[in-house]
Amino acid sequence: MEVKKSNTGTNSTEVHILSGASNFQRFIVQTGTALHETDGSFDFAVTDWDRDGRPDLVAIKKSNTGTNSTEVHILSGASNFQRFIVQTGTALHETDGSFDFAVTDWDRDGRPDLVAIKKSATGTNSTEVHILSGASNFQRFIVQTGTALHETDGSFDFAVTDWDRDGRPDLVAIKKSATGTNSTEVHILSGAGTFQRFVLQTGTALHETDATFDFGVADWDKDGRQDLVAIKKSNTGTNSTEVHVLSAASTFQRFVLQTGTALHETDATFDFGLEDWNRDGTSDLVAVKKSNTGTNSTEVHVLGG
């Protein structure tokens, strides 16, 4: 998923979804949304919140909120993101750039939960995980813990997925630069161990990276193993946003896809995610354009995988 936050043609946050079945050469959704243009105080995720089979857009407002807390605003995928189905403050105080966010069904109750990853200035001197229950509308914590990972910074990206297939989501820490292997590294913390134990620590076939890269996880090659998806936003050889997928079966030592896309080069006004929007079994790329949009709203553009 790509989320365009500003400078969009719709004057709203835009969502652009690229078809995974087309290797991201074709848009399957391009639309403005009911959400105004957004900025760096927003993070985005995609999940089927209302369990209707259609992925919804989760906008996480970290600061300058009306509730003096981190807020969650969920736009219905079935409405093409024209209607809110949740707008709420949470039990988490306002947050900043030291937090990353993800959504996953941690407690296996069928409702996605909000995972807040506190990277630095923590009470435990480690990267911390704080999980808010979706069933409580994010009013109650179900996990608050330090981890086996030291405090981190902007050179880390995070994702959540069940890497070891034990039914419990694991924390994927992607170290982009200043690594010991001179490559982008993957460090996975076991959810079953409440993130106190690493189940994988490895360099990858991808060189060290920087802020022009976003990352996600998806089972691209449908082998039951979560692959690492690197989204190169700018300074690309194809003059487009590029997708580079590293095979999990090879422990990220081999690329299974390297391609330009139908999306032009992008910048910090875009967020990205991966979700099977058209239900064809292949992950699609969701581009969320936050600002400078033509619709005066946050826009969604979906590229088919």
N, C-alpha and C positions, 0 to 999 in steps of 0.2 A: 504494500500500500504506500502511496505517496500522498502526503498532505501538503498543499501549497498554502502558506500562511499569509503572505502579503504580496502586493503588486499583482493581483489577479485580475482577469478580465471581467469578473462578476462582482468585484468589490465585496466579496465574501470569502471565507475560507473555502477553497476548492478541493475536491477529491477527484483524482484521475486514476482509473483502474486499467492496467494493461493486461491483456489476455495471456495467461501462461501457456495455453495450448498453441498460441502463435509465436512462442518464444519472445513475447513482449513486443511484437511488431504491430499490434492492433489494439486500439482502445475499445473497451466494452462498456465503459461508463465515463462520461465527462459531465459534471453537473456542479452548480452552486448548491449551497445547503442553507438550512435555517439558522446556521451559526454565523454571526458577524465575522469580519476579518479578525484574525488572531495574530499573536506575536510569540516571542520567546518564553512568555510565561505559561504557554500551553504545551502539553505533550499529548500525543494521540496514540490510540491503539484500535484494533478491530477485533470484535468478538460477537458471537450470536447471543446477545444479552437476553432477548425475549423468547428465545428458543422457537423461532418460526422458520428456521432453516436458512435465513438470510443474514449475513454478517452486518452488524451495526457499528457505527463510528463512536468511539469513546473519546471525548475531549476532557482532558484533565487540566484544570485551571489551578496553577500552583500558588499564585500570589495576586495581591490586589483584588481580593474576592469580597463579595458582599457579606459572606458568612464568617470572615476571618479564619477560614479553614481552607485546606485544599478541597476543591470542588470537582464533582463528576457530572458531566453533561453528556447524555447518550442520545444520538440521533438514529432513528429507525432506518435500517437498510431497506425494509419493505416499502417505505415511503420515498425511496431515493434520497434519504437524508433531509427531507423537508419537515420532519416532525420530531420533537423531543419525546422520549419515553422515560427518561430520568433527568432530573436537574436537582442536585442536592449538595449540601455541604457534607463533610465527613468528620470522623473522629481524629483526623490528622491535621495538625496545625498547618498554616501556610508554609510552603516550601520554596526552594530556589534551585539554582543550577547544580547543587550538590546532590540532588535527587534524580534518579531515573525511575521510570514506571513501566509496568507490564500488567497484563491480565491473564489469569489462569484459574481453573477450578481447583484450588488447593485442597479444600475439605471434601471434595467429591460429592457435593450435594446437588449438582446439576446447575449451579449458578456461578458465573465467573466472579472471582475475587480480585481485588486490586492489590498488586504487589508494589510497594514503595521500597526502592533500593537507595539507602543513604550511604553515599560514597566517602564522605570525609567529615571531620569535626564531629565524630561520634563519641558516645560515652564509653564504648567498648574498645576504642582504638582499632576497630576493624570495620570493613564494609558491613552494614547492617541490613537486615530484611524485616520489613514491617508489612504484614498482610491484613487487609481490611475485608471483612466478610461481605460478599455480595448479597447474601440472604438478609443481612441486617441493613441493607442500603448503605453500606460502608460506615455504619455507626459504631462498629465493634471490631477490635483487633483479635485475630485468631493466631497470629504469630508475631512476636517481637524478639529478635535475636541478633546478636553478633554472629559473625561467620569466621571460617578459617582463612578468609581472604583479608589481607591488610587493607587499610584505608586506600581508596583509589581516587582518580582524578579524571580530567577530561580526555585522557588517553584511553579510557575504558568505555566500551559499550556493553549493554547487558540484554539478555533475553531469558525467557523461562520456557522450558520444554522438558518432557519426560525422556531424557537421553538414554537412561539405562533400562527403560521399559518395565519399571517396577510399579507403575501406577501412581507414582508421586512426582510432581514437577520438580525439576532440578534447575539450578541457577547457572546460566552460561555467561561467563565473563570473557569478553573479547578485548585483549590488550593490543592496541593498534601500533604503538611506537615505544621506543626505548626498551626493547625486549632483549632478553638474553640470547634469543635464537636469530636475531636480525630478520624476523618475519612477524607477521600478525600471529598472535598466540591465542589459543582457546584454553580456558581453565573452567572446568565444570564441577560445581559443588553439589553433593548429593542432597536431594530434598528429604529422602528417608532418614538421613542423619541430621536433619534440620541445619544443613549447610555447614556442618562442622568437619566434613571430610571431602577431599577431592576425589572424583571418579575419573577425571581426565585432566592432564596438563601437557600441552603439546604445542610446538610450533606448527606452522602450516605452509602450504605451497604458495601462499600469498605474501608478497613483500610487506614490510612495515607500511602502515597507512596513516592517514591524517583526517582532518575534519571534513575533507571532501568525500569521505566514505561513511555510509550508514550500513548497519548490519541487521540481519534477521535470521531466523531458522525456519526450515520447511523441509518436508520429505519430497524433494524435487524428483528424484529418480524412482520413487515408490518402492523402495526396498525395505520399508519399515524403520528406517534410521533417519534421524533429523540431520539434514545437510546445512552447511553454513552459506548464507546468501550475502554477498558483499555488493552493495549498490554504490557505484562510483558516479558521483553527481556532476563533477566538472573536471576540466583539464584531461578529457578523454581523447583517445585516438580516433573515435568514431564521431566526435562532435555531438554526441547524444549522451543521455544518462545510460550507463552500462550496468549489466548484471553479470556477476561472476559467482558461480556456485561451486563450492568445494564439497566433495563427497565425504559423508560421515563414515561410510564403510571403509574408506582408505585412511581414516583418522585425519581427514582434511589435508592429505598429501597430494590429491589429484583433483583437477577441475573436471566437472561434468557438464558445465555450460560456461561459455564466455561470449557475451553478445552485446552489441549496441541495442537500443530500443527505439520505439516510435516517439519517445519523449526527449525533447531538447535537453541540453545541459541544464542543471538545476543548482540551487544554492540553499542557504540556510532558511529560506522561507518555505521550504518543502520538508515534510516528514514522510516517512515510508513505512509500509507494512506489507505483509503477505497473507493472503486469505483466498480460499477457493470461492470467488464471488459467483461464478456461473455454474457451479456444482458439476464440473466435468472431470473432477478428480485431480486436477493440476492447479497448483498454487498460482494465483494472479498477483500482480504488483499493484498495490494501492498507493497512489501519490496524492497527498493532501497538501493543497496550496493554501497557505495561511493568509497571505496579504497581497496587496496590489493585484487584486482579481477584477475581472470584468463584471462580476455579479455583485460586488460589494459584500461578499460573503466568503466564508471558508469554502473552498471547492474540493471535490473528489474526482480524480481521474484514475480509472482502472484499466491497466494493460493486461491483456490475456496472456497467461503463461502457456 
